[in-house]
Amino acid sequence: MEFICYPRCTTCKKAQKWLDAHQLPYNLRDIKENNPTLEELKTWYQASGLPLKRFFNTSGQQYRALGLSKKLPTMSEEEQLALLSTDGMLVKRPLVITKGKILVGFKEPEWEDALGMDQ
């Protein structure tokens, strides 16, 4: 399992504590230091079944600074994915990438279900 996060993000810290509490092994990847590539983002987006907008960190400073709430609707999927691949801070986090499952953001019930935890 790959756990992609920004270590200073409070939601990422909560998600990491949750993974540790459930003794789930993972490889930690700092999204700011090791941004997802265009190919990775394409693969994850297609595998997730989620709308592409879910991959954007809509509450981030960079998202607001670039005025993306107005620009995204006029951009193609390819353009949006290319933009995401330029800056890890544009990507919604944390991300969990595991066999056949892509989790975007931390919602405990969703993670419990997706990762086969007893509720």
PDB file as gemmi writes it, atoms N, CA and C in Angstrom:
CRYST1    1.000    1.000    1.000  90.00  90.00  90.00 P 1                      
ATOM      1  N   MET A   1       0.847  -1.173   0.000  1.00  0.00           N  
ATOM      2  CA  MET A   1       0.000   0.000   0.000  1.00  0.00           C  
ATOM      3  C   MET A   1       0.892   1.235   0.000  1.00  0.00           C  
ATOM      4  N   GLU A   2       0.521   2.184  -0.830  1.00  0.00           N  
ATOM      5  CA  GLU A   2       1.254   3.453  -0.853  1.00  0.00           C  
ATOM      6  C   GLU A   2       0.372   4.515  -0.207  1.00  0.00           C  
ATOM      7  N   PHE A   3       0.946   5.234   0.750  1.00  0.00           N  
ATOM      8  CA  PHE A   3       0.252   6.304   1.462  1.00  0.00           C  
ATOM      9  C   PHE A   3       0.919   7.608   1.046  1.00  0.00           C  
ATOM     10  N   ILE A   4       0.196   8.403   0.280  1.00  0.00           N  
ATOM     11  CA  ILE A   4       0.736   9.651  -0.254  1.00  0.00           C  
ATOM     12  C   ILE A   4       0.117  10.799   0.519  1.00  0.00           C  
ATOM     13  N   CYS A   5       0.977  11.592   1.130  1.00  0.00           N  
ATOM     14  CA  CYS A   5       0.466  12.648   1.994  1.00  0.00           C  
ATOM     15  C   CYS A   5       1.414  13.848   2.016  1.00  0.00           C  
ATOM     16  N   TYR A   6       0.938  14.889   2.676  1.00  0.00           N  
ATOM     17  CA  TYR A   6       1.770  16.044   2.985  1.00  0.00           C  
ATOM     18  C   TYR A   6       1.939  16.005   4.501  1.00  0.00           C  
ATOM     19  N   PRO A   7       3.138  15.739   5.007  1.00  0.00           N  
ATOM     20  CA  PRO A   7       3.335  15.500   6.434  1.00  0.00           C  
ATOM     21  C   PRO A   7       2.824  16.606   7.364  1.00  0.00           C  
ATOM     22  N   ARG A   8       2.700  17.834   6.882  1.00  0.00           N  
ATOM     23  CA  ARG A   8       2.235  18.922   7.745  1.00  0.00           C  
ATOM     24  C   ARG A   8       0.710  19.081   7.730  1.00  0.00           C  
ATOM     25  N   CYS A   9       0.035  18.289   6.906  1.00  0.00           N  
ATOM     26  CA  CYS A   9      -1.422  18.350   6.780  1.00  0.00           C  
ATOM     27  C   CYS A   9      -2.077  17.600   7.949  1.00  0.00           C  
ATOM     28  N   THR A  10      -3.002  18.252   8.661  1.00  0.00           N  
ATOM     29  CA  THR A  10      -3.626  17.619   9.823  1.00  0.00           C  
ATOM     30  C   THR A  10      -4.478  16.405   9.427  1.00  0.00           C  
ATOM     31  N   THR A  11      -5.150  16.475   8.291  1.00  0.00           N  
ATOM     32  CA  THR A  11      -5.948  15.332   7.834  1.00  0.00           C  
ATOM     33  C   THR A  11      -5.035  14.153   7.513  1.00  0.00           C  
ATOM     34  N   CYS A  12      -3.902  14.436   6.911  1.00  0.00           N  
ATOM     35  CA  CYS A  12      -2.935  13.370   6.600  1.00  0.00           C  
ATOM     36  C   CYS A  12      -2.413  12.737   7.885  1.00  0.00           C  
ATOM     37  N   LYS A  13      -2.172  13.552   8.901  1.00  0.00           N  
ATOM     38  CA  LYS A  13      -1.696  13.033  10.184  1.00  0.00           C  
ATOM     39  C   LYS A  13      -2.743  12.103  10.801  1.00  0.00           C  
ATOM     40  N   LYS A  14      -4.017  12.504  10.728  1.00  0.00           N  
ATOM     41  CA  LYS A  14      -5.102  11.663  11.254  1.00  0.00           C  
ATOM     42  C   LYS A  14      -5.157  10.336  10.499  1.00  0.00           C  
ATOM     43  N   ALA A  15      -5.039  10.413   9.181  1.00  0.00           N  
ATOM     44  CA  ALA A  15      -5.092   9.206   8.353  1.00  0.00           C  
ATOM     45  C   ALA A  15      -3.923   8.281   8.677  1.00  0.00           C  
ATOM     46  N   GLN A  16      -2.747   8.853   8.877  1.00  0.00           N  
ATOM     47  CA  GLN A  16      -1.572   8.040   9.193  1.00  0.00           C  
ATOM     48  C   GLN A  16      -1.745   7.366  10.556  1.00  0.00           C  
ATOM     49  N   LYS A  17      -2.286   8.106  11.531  1.00  0.00           N  
ATOM     50  CA  LYS A  17      -2.549   7.514  12.850  1.00  0.00           C  
ATOM     51  C   LYS A  17      -3.546   6.368  12.724  1.00  0.00           C  
ATOM     52  N   TRP A  18      -4.541   6.549  11.856  1.00  0.00           N  
ATOM     53  CA  TRP A  18      -5.555   5.517  11.640  1.00  0.00           C  
ATOM     54  C   TRP A  18      -4.904   4.267  11.049  1.00  0.00           C  
ATOM     55  N   LEU A  19      -4.061   4.442  10.043  1.00  0.00           N  
ATOM     56  CA  LEU A  19      -3.362   3.299   9.431  1.00  0.00           C  
ATOM     57  C   LEU A  19      -2.500   2.581  10.467  1.00  0.00           C  
ATOM     58  N   ASP A  20      -1.782   3.361  11.265  1.00  0.00           N  
ATOM     59  CA  ASP A  20      -0.911   2.784  12.295  1.00  0.00           C  
ATOM     60  C   ASP A  20      -1.734   2.039  13.355  1.00  0.00           C  
ATOM     61  N   ALA A  21      -2.855   2.624  13.771  1.00  0.00           N  
ATOM     62  CA  ALA A  21      -3.714   2.000  14.782  1.00  0.00           C  
ATOM     63  C   ALA A  21      -4.283   0.668  14.290  1.00  0.00           C  
ATOM     64  N   HIS A  22      -4.498   0.565  12.981  1.00  0.00           N  
ATOM     65  CA  HIS A  22      -5.024  -0.666  12.402  1.00  0.00           C  
ATOM     66  C   HIS A  22      -3.897  -1.584  11.907  1.00  0.00           C  
ATOM     67  N   GLN A  23      -2.674  -1.205  12.210  1.00  0.00           N  
ATOM     68  CA  GLN A  23      -1.481  -1.993  11.872  1.00  0.00           C  
ATOM     69  C   GLN A  23      -1.444  -2.376  10.393  1.00  0.00           C  
ATOM     70  N   LEU A  24      -1.770  -1.392   9.560  1.00  0.00           N  
ATOM     71  CA  LEU A  24      -1.720  -1.596   8.114  1.00  0.00           C  
ATOM     72  C   LEU A  24      -0.379  -1.091   7.587  1.00  0.00           C  
ATOM     73  N   PRO A  25       0.415  -1.951   6.975  1.00  0.00           N  
ATOM     74  CA  PRO A  25       1.721  -1.514   6.473  1.00  0.00           C  
ATOM     75  C   PRO A  25       1.559  -0.650   5.219  1.00  0.00           C  
ATOM     76  N   TYR A  26       2.430   0.344   5.098  1.00  0.00           N  
ATOM     77  CA  TYR A  26       2.366   1.252   3.949  1.00  0.00           C  
ATOM     78  C   TYR A  26       3.739   1.855   3.684  1.00  0.00           C  
ATOM     79  N   ASN A  27       3.905   2.320   2.459  1.00  0.00           N  
ATOM     80  CA  ASN A  27       5.082   3.100   2.090  1.00  0.00           C  
ATOM     81  C   ASN A  27       4.643   4.551   2.076  1.00  0.00           C  
ATOM     82  N   LEU A  28       5.329   5.369   2.851  1.00  0.00           N  
ATOM     83  CA  LEU A  28       5.003   6.790   2.948  1.00  0.00           C  
ATOM     84  C   LEU A  28       5.661   7.558   1.807  1.00  0.00           C  
ATOM     85  N   ARG A  29       4.884   8.419   1.177  1.00  0.00           N  
ATOM     86  CA  ARG A  29       5.403   9.258   0.088  1.00  0.00           C  
ATOM     87  C   ARG A  29       4.937  10.688   0.320  1.00  0.00           C  
ATOM     88  N   ASP A  30       5.881  11.598   0.429  1.00  0.00           N  
ATOM     89  CA  ASP A  30       5.594  13.021   0.626  1.00  0.00           C  
ATOM     90  C   ASP A  30       5.197  13.622  -0.727  1.00  0.00           C  
ATOM     91  N   ILE A  31       3.965  14.080  -0.818  1.00  0.00           N  
ATOM     92  CA  ILE A  31       3.436  14.563  -2.094  1.00  0.00           C  
ATOM     93  C   ILE A  31       4.128  15.829  -2.588  1.00  0.00           C  
ATOM     94  N   LYS A  32       4.678  16.589  -1.650  1.00  0.00           N  
ATOM     95  CA  LYS A  32       5.367  17.812  -2.058  1.00  0.00           C  
ATOM     96  C   LYS A  32       6.765  17.495  -2.606  1.00  0.00           C  
ATOM     97  N   GLU A  33       7.408  16.501  -2.022  1.00  0.00           N  
ATOM     98  CA  GLU A  33       8.752  16.105  -2.454  1.00  0.00           C  
ATOM     99  C   GLU A  33       8.727  15.174  -3.668  1.00  0.00           C  
ATOM    100  N   ASN A  34       7.667  14.376  -3.774  1.00  0.00           N  
ATOM    101  CA  ASN A  34       7.589  13.364  -4.824  1.00  0.00           C  
ATOM    102  C   ASN A  34       6.184  13.400  -5.424  1.00  0.00           C  
ATOM    103  N   ASN A  35       5.948  14.418  -6.240  1.00  0.00           N  
ATOM    104  CA  ASN A  35       4.641  14.642  -6.843  1.00  0.00           C  
ATOM    105  C   ASN A  35       4.232  13.479  -7.747  1.00  0.00           C  
ATOM    106  N   PRO A  36       2.937  13.112  -7.718  1.00  0.00           N  
ATOM    107  CA  PRO A  36       2.488  12.076  -8.654  1.00  0.00           C  
ATOM    108  C   PRO A  36       2.730  12.495 -10.106  1.00  0.00           C  
ATOM    109  N   THR A  37       3.122  11.540 -10.923  1.00  0.00           N  
ATOM    110  CA  THR A  37       3.364  11.816 -12.340  1.00  0.00           C  
ATOM    111  C   THR A  37       2.044  11.827 -13.103  1.00  0.00           C  
ATOM    112  N   LEU A  38       2.092  12.325 -14.308  1.00  0.00           N  
ATOM    113  CA  LEU A  38       0.914  12.339 -15.165  1.00  0.00           C  
ATOM    114  C   LEU A  38       0.389  10.920 -15.368  1.00  0.00           C  
ATOM    115  N   GLU A  39       1.285   9.972 -15.624  1.00  0.00           N  
ATOM    116  CA  GLU A  39       0.868   8.579 -15.839  1.00  0.00           C  
ATOM    117  C   GLU A  39       0.221   7.981 -14.588  1.00  0.00           C  
ATOM    118  N   GLU A  40       0.810   8.258 -13.427  1.00  0.00           N  
ATOM    119  CA  GLU A  40       0.222   7.761 -12.176  1.00  0.00           C  
ATOM    120  C   GLU A  40      -1.187   8.328 -11.990  1.00  0.00           C  
ATOM    121  N   LEU A  41      -1.314   9.638 -12.181  1.00  0.00           N  
ATOM    122  CA  LEU A  41      -2.609  10.285 -11.991  1.00  0.00           C  
ATOM    123  C   LEU A  41      -3.662   9.729 -12.948  1.00  0.00           C  
ATOM    124  N   LYS A  42      -3.272   9.510 -14.198  1.00  0.00           N  
ATOM    125  CA  LYS A  42      -4.205   8.925 -15.172  1.00  0.00           C  
ATOM    126  C   LYS A  42      -4.670   7.551 -14.716  1.00  0.00           C  
ATOM    127  N   THR A  43      -3.722   6.735 -14.309  1.00  0.00           N  
ATOM    128  CA  THR A  43      -4.028   5.373 -13.864  1.00  0.00           C  
ATOM    129  C   THR A  43      -4.956   5.393 -12.648  1.00  0.00           C  
ATOM    130  N   TRP A  44      -4.616   6.218 -11.660  1.00  0.00           N  
ATOM    131  CA  TRP A  44      -5.415   6.279 -10.437  1.00  0.00           C  
ATOM    132  C   TRP A  44      -6.817   6.809 -10.723  1.00  0.00           C  
ATOM    133  N   TYR A  45      -6.898   7.841 -11.528  1.00  0.00           N  
ATOM    134  CA  TYR A  45      -8.195   8.423 -11.875  1.00  0.00           C  
ATOM    135  C   TYR A  45      -9.079   7.378 -12.552  1.00  0.00           C  
ATOM    136  N   GLN A  46      -8.535   6.685 -13.533  1.00  0.00           N  
ATOM    137  CA  GLN A  46      -9.318   5.671 -14.256  1.00  0.00           C  
ATOM    138  C   GLN A  46      -9.716   4.519 -13.333  1.00  0.00           C  
ATOM    139  N   ALA A  47      -8.829   4.106 -12.447  1.00  0.00           N  
ATOM    140  CA  ALA A  47      -9.113   2.985 -11.549  1.00  0.00           C  
ATOM    141  C   ALA A  47     -10.092   3.357 -10.433  1.00  0.00           C  
ATOM    142  N   SER A  48     -10.133   4.629 -10.076  1.00  0.00           N  
ATOM    143  CA  SER A  48     -10.933   5.051  -8.927  1.00  0.00           C  
ATOM    144  C   SER A  48     -12.432   5.102  -9.209  1.00  0.00           C  
ATOM    145  N   GLY A  49     -12.802   5.428 -10.457  1.00  0.00           N  
ATOM    146  CA  GLY A  49     -14.216   5.624 -10.759  1.00  0.00           C  
ATOM    147  C   GLY A  49     -14.758   6.934 -10.218  1.00  0.00           C  
ATOM    148  N   LEU A  50     -13.888   7.776  -9.699  1.00  0.00           N  
ATOM    149  CA  LEU A  50     -14.292   9.064  -9.121  1.00  0.00           C  
ATOM    150  C   LEU A  50     -14.261  10.159 -10.179  1.00  0.00           C  
ATOM    151  N   PRO A  51     -15.053  11.221  -9.964  1.00  0.00           N  
ATOM    152  CA  PRO A  51     -14.924  12.373 -10.861  1.00  0.00           C  
ATOM    153  C   PRO A  51     -13.527  12.988 -10.694  1.00  0.00           C  
ATOM    154  N   LEU A  52     -12.984  13.511 -11.763  1.00  0.00           N  
ATOM    155  CA  LEU A  52     -11.626  14.065 -11.721  1.00  0.00           C  
ATOM    156  C   LEU A  52     -11.503  15.198 -10.702  1.00  0.00           C  
ATOM    157  N   LYS A  53     -12.559  15.956 -10.514  1.00  0.00           N  
ATOM    158  CA  LYS A  53     -12.502  17.078  -9.562  1.00  0.00           C  
ATOM    159  C   LYS A  53     -12.160  16.604  -8.146  1.00  0.00           C  
ATOM    160  N   ARG A  54     -12.492  15.355  -7.812  1.00  0.00           N  
ATOM    161  CA  ARG A  54     -12.171  14.823  -6.481  1.00  0.00           C  
ATOM    162  C   ARG A  54     -10.667  14.738  -6.231  1.00  0.00           C  
ATOM    163  N   PHE A  55      -9.876  14.743  -7.300  1.00  0.00           N  
ATOM    164  CA  PHE A  55      -8.429  14.669  -7.154  1.00  0.00           C  
ATOM    165  C   PHE A  55      -7.798  16.036  -6.893  1.00  0.00           C  
ATOM    166  N   PHE A  56      -8.595  17.098  -6.972  1.00  0.00           N  
ATOM    167  CA  PHE A  56      -8.075  18.446  -6.721  1.00  0.00           C  
ATOM    168  C   PHE A  56      -8.264  18.833  -5.263  1.00  0.00           C  
ATOM    169  N   ASN A  57      -7.242  19.446  -4.694  1.00  0.00           N  
ATOM    170  CA  ASN A  57      -7.308  19.981  -3.342  1.00  0.00           C  
ATOM    171  C   ASN A  57      -8.003  21.348  -3.429  1.00  0.00           C  
ATOM    172  N   THR A  58      -9.335  21.311  -3.431  1.00  0.00           N  
ATOM    173  CA  THR A  58     -10.119  22.533  -3.670  1.00  0.00           C  
ATOM    174  C   THR A  58     -10.026  23.536  -2.524  1.00  0.00           C  
ATOM    175  N   SER A  59      -9.527  23.126  -1.377  1.00  0.00           N  
ATOM    176  CA  SER A  59      -9.380  24.071  -0.278  1.00  0.00           C  
ATOM    177  C   SER A  59      -7.955  24.611  -0.162  1.00  0.00           C  
ATOM    178  N   GLY A  60      -7.093  24.221  -1.087  1.00  0.00           N  
ATOM    179  CA  GLY A  60      -5.695  24.640  -1.026  1.00  0.00           C  
ATOM    180  C   GLY A  60      -5.452  26.046  -1.559  1.00  0.00           C  
ATOM    181  N   GLN A  61      -4.387  26.639  -1.072  1.00  0.00           N  
ATOM    182  CA  GLN A  61      -4.007  27.995  -1.496  1.00  0.00           C  
ATOM    183  C   GLN A  61      -3.725  28.050  -2.991  1.00  0.00           C  
ATOM    184  N   GLN A  62      -3.038  27.046  -3.496  1.00  0.00           N  
ATOM    185  CA  GLN A  62      -2.665  27.018  -4.910  1.00  0.00           C  
ATOM    186  C   GLN A  62      -3.909  26.957  -5.804  1.00  0.00           C  
ATOM    187  N   TYR A  63      -4.880  26.153  -5.396  1.00  0.00           N  
ATOM    188  CA  TYR A  63      -6.140  26.017  -6.151  1.00  0.00           C  
ATOM    189  C   TYR A  63      -6.821  27.381  -6.258  1.00  0.00           C  
ATOM    190  N   ARG A  64      -6.883  28.081  -5.133  1.00  0.00           N  
ATOM    191  CA  ARG A  64      -7.526  29.406  -5.116  1.00  0.00           C  
ATOM    192  C   ARG A  64      -6.702  30.436  -5.897  1.00  0.00           C  
ATOM    193  N   ALA A  65      -5.378  30.401  -5.712  1.00  0.00           N  
ATOM    194  CA  ALA A  65      -4.505  31.375  -6.379  1.00  0.00           C  
ATOM    195  C   ALA A  65      -4.604  31.269  -7.903  1.00  0.00           C  
ATOM    196  N   LEU A  66      -4.783  30.049  -8.397  1.00  0.00           N  
ATOM    197  CA  LEU A  66      -4.882  29.843  -9.847  1.00  0.00           C  
ATOM    198  C   LEU A  66      -6.310  30.029 -10.380  1.00  0.00           C  
ATOM    199  N   GLY A  67      -7.256  30.285  -9.474  1.00  0.00           N  
ATOM    200  CA  GLY A  67      -8.643  30.479  -9.896  1.00  0.00           C  
ATOM    201  C   GLY A  67      -9.231  29.243 -10.557  1.00  0.00           C  
ATOM    202  N   LEU A  68      -8.887  28.078 -10.039  1.00  0.00           N  
ATOM    203  CA  LEU A  68      -9.272  26.831 -10.703  1.00  0.00           C  
ATOM    204  C   LEU A  68     -10.762  26.521 -10.637  1.00  0.00           C  
ATOM    205  N   SER A  69     -11.468  27.084  -9.680  1.00  0.00           N  
ATOM    206  CA  SER A  69     -12.910  26.809  -9.624  1.00  0.00           C  
ATOM    207  C   SER A  69     -13.595  27.309 -10.895  1.00  0.00           C  
ATOM    208  N   LYS A  70     -13.051  28.361 -11.494  1.00  0.00           N  
ATOM    209  CA  LYS A  70     -13.609  28.895 -12.742  1.00  0.00           C  
ATOM    210  C   LYS A  70     -12.973  28.249 -13.976  1.00  0.00           C  
ATOM    211  N   LYS A  71     -11.713  27.838 -13.869  1.00  0.00           N  
ATOM    212  CA  LYS A  71     -10.995  27.316 -15.032  1.00  0.00           C  
ATOM    213  C   LYS A  71     -11.253  25.836 -15.322  1.00  0.00           C  
ATOM    214  N   LEU A  72     -11.396  25.021 -14.257  1.00  0.00           N  
ATOM    215  CA  LEU A  72     -11.524  23.574 -14.458  1.00  0.00           C  
ATOM    216  C   LEU A  72     -12.670  23.170 -15.392  1.00  0.00           C  
ATOM    217  N   PRO A  73     -13.858  23.784 -15.270  1.00  0.00           N  
ATOM    218  CA  PRO A  73     -14.960  23.356 -16.142  1.00  0.00           C  
ATOM    219  C   PRO A  73     -14.674  23.524 -17.640  1.00  0.00           C  
ATOM    220  N   THR A  74     -13.756  24.403 -17.985  1.00  0.00           N  
ATOM    221  CA  THR A  74     -13.456  24.633 -19.406  1.00  0.00           C  
ATOM    222  C   THR A  74     -12.228  23.843 -19.876  1.00  0.00           C  
ATOM    223  N   MET A  75     -11.588  23.125 -18.944  1.00  0.00           N  
ATOM    224  CA  MET A  75     -10.388  22.362 -19.290  1.00  0.00           C  
ATOM    225  C   MET A  75     -10.750  20.915 -19.611  1.00  0.00           C  
ATOM    226  N   SER A  76     -10.010  20.310 -20.535  1.00  0.00           N  
ATOM    227  CA  SER A  76     -10.208  18.888 -20.844  1.00  0.00           C  
ATOM    228  C   SER A  76      -9.638  18.050 -19.702  1.00  0.00           C  
ATOM    229  N   GLU A  77     -10.008  16.766 -19.656  1.00  0.00           N  
ATOM    230  CA  GLU A  77      -9.451  15.871 -18.643  1.00  0.00           C  
ATOM    231  C   GLU A  77      -7.939  15.821 -18.754  1.00  0.00           C  
ATOM    232  N   GLU A  78      -7.442  15.759 -19.974  1.00  0.00           N  
ATOM    233  CA  GLU A  78      -5.999  15.696 -20.201  1.00  0.00           C  
ATOM    234  C   GLU A  78      -5.305  16.933 -19.626  1.00  0.00           C  
ATOM    235  N   GLU A  79      -5.889  18.102 -19.859  1.00  0.00           N  
ATOM    236  CA  GLU A  79      -5.323  19.353 -19.325  1.00  0.00           C  
ATOM    237  C   GLU A  79      -5.365  19.369 -17.801  1.00  0.00           C  
ATOM    238  N   GLN A  80      -6.457  18.884 -17.233  1.00  0.00           N  
ATOM    239  CA  GLN A  80      -6.576  18.849 -15.775  1.00  0.00           C  
ATOM    240  C   GLN A  80      -5.547  17.892 -15.157  1.00  0.00           C  
ATOM    241  N   LEU A  81      -5.394  16.732 -15.747  1.00  0.00           N  
ATOM    242  CA  LEU A  81      -4.410  15.768 -15.249  1.00  0.00           C  
ATOM    243  C   LEU A  81      -2.990  16.317 -15.375  1.00  0.00           C  
ATOM    244  N   ALA A  82      -2.715  16.975 -16.486  1.00  0.00           N  
ATOM    245  CA  ALA A  82      -1.388  17.579 -16.684  1.00  0.00           C  
ATOM    246  C   ALA A  82      -1.131  18.638 -15.616  1.00  0.00           C  
ATOM    247  N   LEU A  83      -2.142  19.445 -15.314  1.00  0.00           N  
ATOM    248  CA  LEU A  83      -2.006  20.472 -14.284  1.00  0.00           C  
ATOM    249  C   LEU A  83      -1.738  19.831 -12.919  1.00  0.00           C  
ATOM    250  N   LEU A  84      -2.489  18.802 -12.571  1.00  0.00           N  
ATOM    251  CA  LEU A  84      -2.285  18.110 -11.296  1.00  0.00           C  
ATOM    252  C   LEU A  84      -0.863  17.585 -11.167  1.00  0.00           C  
ATOM    253  N   SER A  85      -0.298  17.139 -12.268  1.00  0.00           N  
ATOM    254  CA  SER A  85       1.039  16.543 -12.221  1.00  0.00           C  
ATOM    255  C   SER A  85       2.147  17.586 -12.042  1.00  0.00           C  
ATOM    256  N   THR A  86       1.807  18.873 -12.114  1.00  0.00           N  
ATOM    257  CA  THR A  86       2.823  19.914 -11.978  1.00  0.00           C  
ATOM    258  C   THR A  86       3.120  20.292 -10.532  1.00  0.00           C  
ATOM    259  N   ASP A  87       2.169  20.024  -9.616  1.00  0.00           N  
ATOM    260  CA  ASP A  87       2.333  20.498  -8.248  1.00  0.00           C  
ATOM    261  C   ASP A  87       1.547  19.604  -7.293  1.00  0.00           C  
ATOM    262  N   GLY A  88       2.252  18.915  -6.401  1.00  0.00           N  
ATOM    263  CA  GLY A  88       1.611  18.032  -5.432  1.00  0.00           C  
ATOM    264  C   GLY A  88       0.618  18.732  -4.530  1.00  0.00           C  
ATOM    265  N   MET A  89       0.798  20.040  -4.353  1.00  0.00           N  
ATOM    266  CA  MET A  89      -0.110  20.761  -3.472  1.00  0.00           C  
ATOM    267  C   MET A  89      -1.485  20.987  -4.115  1.00  0.00           C  
ATOM    268  N   LEU A  90      -1.609  20.727  -5.399  1.00  0.00           N  
ATOM    269  CA  LEU A  90      -2.913  20.799  -6.068  1.00  0.00           C  
ATOM    270  C   LEU A  90      -3.722  19.518  -5.875  1.00  0.00           C  
ATOM    271  N   VAL A  91      -3.044  18.450  -5.487  1.00  0.00           N  
ATOM    272  CA  VAL A  91      -3.675  17.130  -5.394  1.00  0.00           C  
ATOM    273  C   VAL A  91      -4.302  16.935  -4.024  1.00  0.00           C  
ATOM    274  N   LYS A  92      -5.541  16.450  -4.027  1.00  0.00           N  
ATOM    275  CA  LYS A  92      -6.244  16.117  -2.781  1.00  0.00           C  
ATOM    276  C   LYS A  92      -5.465  15.032  -2.062  1.00  0.00           C  
ATOM    277  N   ARG A  93      -5.346  15.171  -0.784  1.00  0.00           N  
ATOM    278  CA  ARG A  93      -4.590  14.217   0.003  1.00  0.00           C  
ATOM    279  C   ARG A  93      -5.322  13.947   1.311  1.00  0.00           C  
ATOM    280  N   PRO A  94      -5.004  12.856   1.952  1.00  0.00           N  
ATOM    281  CA  PRO A  94      -4.069  11.818   1.550  1.00  0.00           C  
ATOM    282  C   PRO A  94      -4.647  10.927   0.450  1.00  0.00           C  
ATOM    283  N   LEU A  95      -3.759  10.217  -0.191  1.00  0.00           N  
ATOM    284  CA  LEU A  95      -4.126   9.207  -1.181  1.00  0.00           C  
ATOM    285  C   LEU A  95      -3.623   7.861  -0.678  1.00  0.00           C  
ATOM    286  N   VAL A  96      -4.443   6.848  -0.840  1.00  0.00           N  
ATOM    287  CA  VAL A  96      -3.990   5.480  -0.578  1.00  0.00           C  
ATOM    288  C   VAL A  96      -4.146   4.723  -1.876  1.00  0.00           C  
ATOM    289  N   ILE A  97      -3.062   4.124  -2.299  1.00  0.00           N  
ATOM    290  CA  ILE A  97      -3.044   3.334  -3.523  1.00  0.00           C  
ATOM    291  C   ILE A  97      -2.729   1.898  -3.105  1.00  0.00           C  
ATOM    292  N   THR A  98      -3.665   1.011  -3.370  1.00  0.00           N  
ATOM    293  CA  THR A  98      -3.470  -0.392  -3.032  1.00  0.00           C  
ATOM    294  C   THR A  98      -4.117  -1.240  -4.116  1.00  0.00           C  
ATOM    295  N   LYS A  99      -3.956  -2.524  -4.051  1.00  0.00           N  
ATOM    296  CA  LYS A  99      -4.461  -3.414  -5.104  1.00  0.00           C  
ATOM    297  C   LYS A  99      -5.910  -3.108  -5.465  1.00  0.00           C  
ATOM    298  N   GLY A 100      -6.111  -2.484  -6.592  1.00  0.00           N  
ATOM    299  CA  GLY A 100      -7.450  -2.231  -7.094  1.00  0.00           C  
ATOM    300  C   GLY A 100      -8.244  -1.164  -6.373  1.00  0.00           C  
ATOM    301  N   LYS A 101      -7.644  -0.489  -5.414  1.00  0.00           N  
ATOM    302  CA  LYS A 101      -8.373   0.537  -4.669  1.00  0.00           C  
ATOM    303  C   LYS A 101      -7.574   1.829  -4.623  1.00  0.00           C  
ATOM    304  N   ILE A 102      -8.294   2.918  -4.860  1.00  0.00           N  
ATOM    305  CA  ILE A 102      -7.704   4.249  -4.785  1.00  0.00           C  
ATOM    306  C   ILE A 102      -8.577   5.047  -3.826  1.00  0.00           C  
ATOM    307  N   LEU A 103      -7.994   5.509  -2.742  1.00  0.00           N  
ATOM    308  CA  LEU A 103      -8.736   6.324  -1.775  1.00  0.00           C  
ATOM    309  C   LEU A 103      -8.208   7.742  -1.840  1.00  0.00           C  
ATOM    310  N   VAL A 104      -9.127   8.696  -1.993  1.00  0.00           N  
ATOM    311  CA  VAL A 104      -8.751  10.105  -2.112  1.00  0.00           C  
ATOM    312  C   VAL A 104      -9.383  10.864  -0.950  1.00  0.00           C  
ATOM    313  N   GLY A 105      -8.538  11.499  -0.130  1.00  0.00           N  
ATOM    314  CA  GLY A 105      -9.043  12.165   1.062  1.00  0.00           C  
ATOM    315  C   GLY A 105      -9.252  11.127   2.156  1.00  0.00           C  
ATOM    316  N   PHE A 106      -9.455  11.594   3.388  1.00  0.00           N  
ATOM    317  CA  PHE A 106      -9.627  10.667   4.503  1.00  0.00           C  
ATOM    318  C   PHE A 106     -11.034  10.754   5.051  1.00  0.00           C  
ATOM    319  N   LYS A 107     -11.787   9.687   4.803  1.00  0.00           N  
ATOM    320  CA  LYS A 107     -13.106   9.519   5.402  1.00  0.00           C  
ATOM    321  C   LYS A 107     -13.071   8.143   6.046  1.00  0.00           C  
ATOM    322  N   GLU A 108     -13.054   8.112   7.361  1.00  0.00           N  
ATOM    323  CA  GLU A 108     -12.840   6.865   8.089  1.00  0.00           C  
ATOM    324  C   GLU A 108     -13.777   5.729   7.661  1.00  0.00           C  
ATOM    325  N   PRO A 109     -15.098   5.952   7.551  1.00  0.00           N  
ATOM    326  CA  PRO A 109     -15.968   4.835   7.142  1.00  0.00           C  
ATOM    327  C   PRO A 109     -15.613   4.296   5.748  1.00  0.00           C  
ATOM    328  N   GLU A 110     -15.254   5.195   4.841  1.00  0.00           N  
ATOM    329  CA  GLU A 110     -14.862   4.790   3.485  1.00  0.00           C  
ATOM    330  C   GLU A 110     -13.588   3.944   3.524  1.00  0.00           C  
ATOM    331  N   TRP A 111     -12.638   4.353   4.341  1.00  0.00           N  
ATOM    332  CA  TRP A 111     -11.382   3.620   4.461  1.00  0.00           C  
ATOM    333  C   TRP A 111     -11.618   2.255   5.096  1.00  0.00           C  
ATOM    334  N   GLU A 112     -12.467   2.205   6.150  1.00  0.00           N  
ATOM    335  CA  GLU A 112     -12.757   0.935   6.806  1.00  0.00           C  
ATOM    336  C   GLU A 112     -13.359  -0.047   5.812  1.00  0.00           C  
ATOM    337  N   ASP A 113     -14.289   0.438   5.016  1.00  0.00           N  
ATOM    338  CA  ASP A 113     -14.949  -0.404   4.020  1.00  0.00           C  
ATOM    339  C   ASP A 113     -13.957  -0.864   2.950  1.00  0.00           C  
ATOM    340  N   ALA A 114     -13.212   0.080   2.395  1.00  0.00           N  
ATOM    341  CA  ALA A 114     -12.306  -0.220   1.287  1.00  0.00           C  
ATOM    342  C   ALA A 114     -11.141  -1.113   1.704  1.00  0.00           C  
ATOM    343  N   LEU A 115     -10.694  -0.966   2.945  1.00  0.00           N  
ATOM    344  CA  LEU A 115      -9.527  -1.713   3.387  1.00  0.00           C  
ATOM    345  C   LEU A 115      -9.906  -2.947   4.215  1.00  0.00           C  
ATOM    346  N   GLY A 116     -11.208  -3.281   4.196  1.00  0.00           N  
ATOM    347  CA  GLY A 116     -11.670  -4.525   4.801  1.00  0.00           C  
ATOM    348  C   GLY A 116     -11.589  -4.570   6.314  1.00  0.00           C  
ATOM    349  N   MET A 117     -11.794  -3.435   6.964  1.00  0.00           N  
ATOM    350  CA  MET A 117     -11.728  -3.404   8.422  1.00  0.00           C  
ATOM    351  C   MET A 117     -13.102  -3.706   9.014  1.00  0.00           C  
ATOM    352  N   ASP A 118     -13.109  -4.311  10.194  1.00  0.00           N  
ATOM    353  CA  ASP A 118     -14.371  -4.514  10.913  1.00  0.00           C  
ATOM    354  C   ASP A 118     -14.803  -3.164  11.483  1.00  0.00           C  
ATOM    355  N   GLN A 119     -16.089  -2.922  11.379  1.00  0.00           N  
ATOM    356  CA  GLN A 119     -16.569  -1.603  11.843  1.00  0.00           C  
ATOM    357  C   GLN A 119     -17.143  -1.653  13.220  1.00  0.00           C  
TER     358      GLN A 119                                                      
END                                                                             
